């Protein structure tokens, strides 16, 4: 179990490393090329990264828990956005405001710091809630709904 968790942690951080590139490129483009203020640009860059990371996590990090049921994938995407996305966006905005706005740190290093702060909690939420294995009770309830309430 520890080996599986460690392997998943390595995959999660590999996807996260790619996501950092996506986020920094998006943030740079939005601020430098399009002249968007760093705070809304950060929110947009984080959301682009959340979508990117979800696809990789669904297909690689938690591939052993993958489903072809589109409604379950959509449910995971919603949970991922509501948890990892919200935590990442709120965490990034709060820490960017503190680091850039109050402490004068350049926005790119400040963004790297905020990403690191959010990563551990995002992993735990993803592993337990977003990509968690459904319990027997949950599967039974879902099956009951499909059958029209008959057990």
N, C-alpha and C positions, 0 to 999 in steps of 0.2 A: 504493500500500500504506500509506504514512504517513497519507494522508487517511482511509482506511478505519479505521485504528487510532485516529486522533484522534477520528473520529466515534463509534466504539465507546466510547472513553474518556469522551466527553461523555455518551452514553447511560447508561453504567455509573454515572457520578456523579449523573446525574439520578434514576435508580432508587435509588441510595444516599441521595440527599436525601429522597426519599419514605420510604425505609426508616428514616432517622433519626427522622422524625416518628412512624412506627409504633413504633420502639424506645422513644423518649422517652415516648410516650403509654402504652405497655404498662408501662414501668418505673414511671411515676408512678402508674398505676392499681394495680399490684401492691404497691407500697410504701405509698402514701398511703391507698388505699381498702380494700385487703385486709390491710394490716399485715405483709406478707411482708418479711423481712430483705433488704437491698439486694443481697446476693450471689446468693441463689437467684432473686430477682426479675430480676436482670441476666441470668442464664442463660436464663430463660424469655422475657424480652423479646427477647434476641438470637435465639433460635430462631424466635419469631414473625416477626421481621424476615427471617431467612434464608429462610423459606418464602415470604414476600411477595416478596422480591427474586428468588428463583428464577423465580417465575411471570412477572415482568416481564422478566427477562433472556431467558428462553426465548422469549417472544412478541415482544420488541422489540429488546433489545440485540444478541442473536445470532439475529435472525429469519431471516437468510440461511442459517443452519445448522440451522434448525428441522426437526424430523422429526415425522411423524404416528405413527410406530411407538411404541406405548405402552411397550414394554420398553426402548427406547432413551431415552425421556423419563424413565422410572423410574431407569435407570442414571445419567443425568445428575443427577437429583435426589439419588441416593445419593452420587455423586461431589461434588456441590455441598455437601451436608451434611458429608461427611467432610473436605473441604478448607476451603471458605469458612466453613462452619458451625463446624467445630472451631477453626479459626484465630480466628474472631470471638469464639466463646464463651471459649476459653482466653485470648486476648488481652484481651478485656474483663474477665474475672475477675481476671487478674493485674494489669492496670493500674488497675482499680477498687480492688482491695485496696491497692495502692500509693498511689494518689492520695487515695482517701477514707479508708481505714483508717490509713495511715501519715502522710500529709501534711495530712489534714483538709480536702481540697477537697470542696465540696458535690457530691452524686452526679450531678446533671444536667450541670454543666460537665465533670466528670471523665469522664462517659460520652461527651460530644462529642469530647474529646481521644482517648479510646481508639478511637473509630470512625475518626478521621482516621489514626491510626497503622496500622490494619489494612487500609485501603482499597487501597493500591497493590499490596500482595502479593496480596490477594484478586482484583484485576483480572487480574494476570498468571496466576495459577492458573486462573481461569475461562477466559481466552482460550486458553490452551495446553492445559489438561487437561480441564476440564469440558465446554466447548462447542467443543473443537478438532475440526477436520475429520479424519475417520478417514483413515489412510494406506491406500495400496493393499494393503499386506500385511495390515493389520487387516481391511479389507473382504474380502479374499480368504479369510482365516482364518474370518471369520464366515460367509461364503457356504459354505465347506467344511463347517462344522458343520451348517448347515441342510441340506446335501445328504447328510449322513451320512458325511462324511469323503472323499467322491469329489471329485476335481478335474477 
